[in-house]
Amino acid sequence: MTQKFLDKVYDARDADETRTLYDDWSASYDAEVSSQGYATPGRCADALARFMKDQTLPVLDFGCGTGLSGLALKLAGFATIDGVDLSEEMLAKARAKRLYRTLTVIEADAPLPVTPGDYAAIAAIGVIGAGAAPISVFDDLMKALAPGGFLVLSLNDHALQDRTNEARLCEWIDCGAARLLFRESGPHLPGINLNSNVYVLEKN
Ligand SMILES: C[S@@+](CC[C@H](N)C(=O)[O-])C[C@H]1O[C@@H](n2cnc3c(N)ncnc32)[C@H](O)[C@@H]1O
């Protein structure tokens, strides 16, 4: 199979170009990443399930794409999942999976339509870093949680190359605004030898 999008997704681009890329990728995304063993959604969902005991509480799947992350959350036991994403076409694929309570298109520069306390947990799976959302999103997601809320996220090898990405997590942890519950390196897309770190943070 030709790696039509994985060959170029990690190049830098702005939000409009990112949306266009994912709109164009939506039809073949699931097949392409699955063929490379996309493992991060399952790792993130299992990590969150270790800490969030009431799995009936709502979870926001930020950058839900076609719903592979929502599927992993469902398989890990989470019952109530909302999804948001930049790309209308990716969301259309997610809608067809019938996993989500709601699915909403968002703009990259608009405030997240979330009030702290709406979600017991937020997931940003395969979303932050080169080829997707900037690290400023991490601050927005932390601010969208109430104290005691969980954020599960991944940073792949490309995202980890830019030290400022993981450093942003440390800023929250080091000043006591969040607690790091889990950090683990493992496979992301093993077919192309790409790994990721999975993190679970609890907001203080
Ligand atoms: C690699 S896909 C991951 C999708 C899904 N979470 C998964 O694990 O399959 C990245 C997704 O993030 C979305 N995205 C990128 N930048 C975003 C932003 N600033 N806000 C919301 N979604 C964004 C893209 O449209 C795309 O659907």
The ligand as an SDF file (V2000), in Angstrom:
LIG
                    3D

 27 29  0  0  0  0  0  0  0  0999 V2000
   -3.5080   11.9960   13.5920 C   0  0  0  0  0  0  0  0  0  0  0  0
   -5.2010   12.4530   13.7140 S   0  0  0  0  0  0  0  0  0  0  0  0
   -5.6840   11.6130   15.2070 C   0  0  0  0  0  0  0  0  0  0  0  0
   -7.1640   11.3380   15.2060 C   0  0  0  0  0  0  0  0  0  0  0  0
   -7.6290   10.4200   16.3280 C   0  0  0  0  0  0  0  0  0  0  0  0
   -7.4510   11.0390   17.6230 N   0  0  0  0  0  0  0  0  0  0  0  0
   -6.9000    9.1100   16.2560 C   0  0  0  0  0  0  0  0  0  0  0  0
   -6.2270    8.7380   17.2360 O   0  0  0  0  0  0  0  0  0  0  0  0
   -7.0190    8.4250   15.2220 O   0  0  0  0  0  0  0  0  0  0  0  0
   -5.1240   14.1600   14.2420 C   0  0  0  0  0  0  0  0  0  0  0  0
   -6.4950   14.8330   14.2770 C   0  0  0  0  0  0  0  0  0  0  0  0
   -6.3630   16.0850   14.9530 O   0  0  0  0  0  0  0  0  0  0  0  0
   -7.1610   17.0350   14.2810 C   0  0  0  0  0  0  0  0  0  0  0  0
   -6.6130   18.3540   14.5950 N   0  0  0  0  0  0  0  0  0  0  0  0
   -5.4510   18.9050   14.2120 C   0  0  0  0  0  0  0  0  0  0  0  0
   -5.2860   20.1260   14.7420 N   0  0  0  0  0  0  0  0  0  0  0  0
   -6.3760   20.3540   15.5130 C   0  0  0  0  0  0  0  0  0  0  0  0
   -6.8110   21.4430   16.3320 C   0  0  0  0  0  0  0  0  0  0  0  0
   -6.0700   22.5570   16.4760 N   0  0  0  0  0  0  0  0  0  0  0  0
   -7.9970   21.3440   16.9680 N   0  0  0  0  0  0  0  0  0  0  0  0
   -8.7420   20.2170   16.8390 C   0  0  0  0  0  0  0  0  0  0  0  0
   -8.4000   19.1510   16.0700 N   0  0  0  0  0  0  0  0  0  0  0  0
   -7.2260   19.2250   15.4200 C   0  0  0  0  0  0  0  0  0  0  0  0
   -7.0550   16.6650   12.8180 C   0  0  0  0  0  0  0  0  0  0  0  0
   -8.1040   17.2020   12.0470 O   0  0  0  0  0  0  0  0  0  0  0  0
   -7.0730   15.1450   12.8950 C   0  0  0  0  0  0  0  0  0  0  0  0
   -8.3720   14.6170   12.7910 O   0  0  0  0  0  0  0  0  0  0  0  0
  1  2  1  0
  2  3  1  0
  2 10  1  0
  3  4  1  0
  4  5  1  0
  5  6  1  0
  5  7  1  0
  7  8  2  0
  7  9  1  0
 10 11  1  0
 11 12  1  0
 11 26  1  0
 12 13  1  0
 13 14  1  0
 13 24  1  0
 14 15  1  0
 14 23  1  0
 15 16  2  0
 16 17  1  0
 17 18  1  0
 17 23  2  0
 18 19  1  0
 18 20  2  0
 20 21  1  0
 21 22  2  0
 22 23  1  0
 24 25  1  0
 24 26  1  0
 26 27  1  0
M  CHG  2   2   1   9  -1
M  END
$$$$
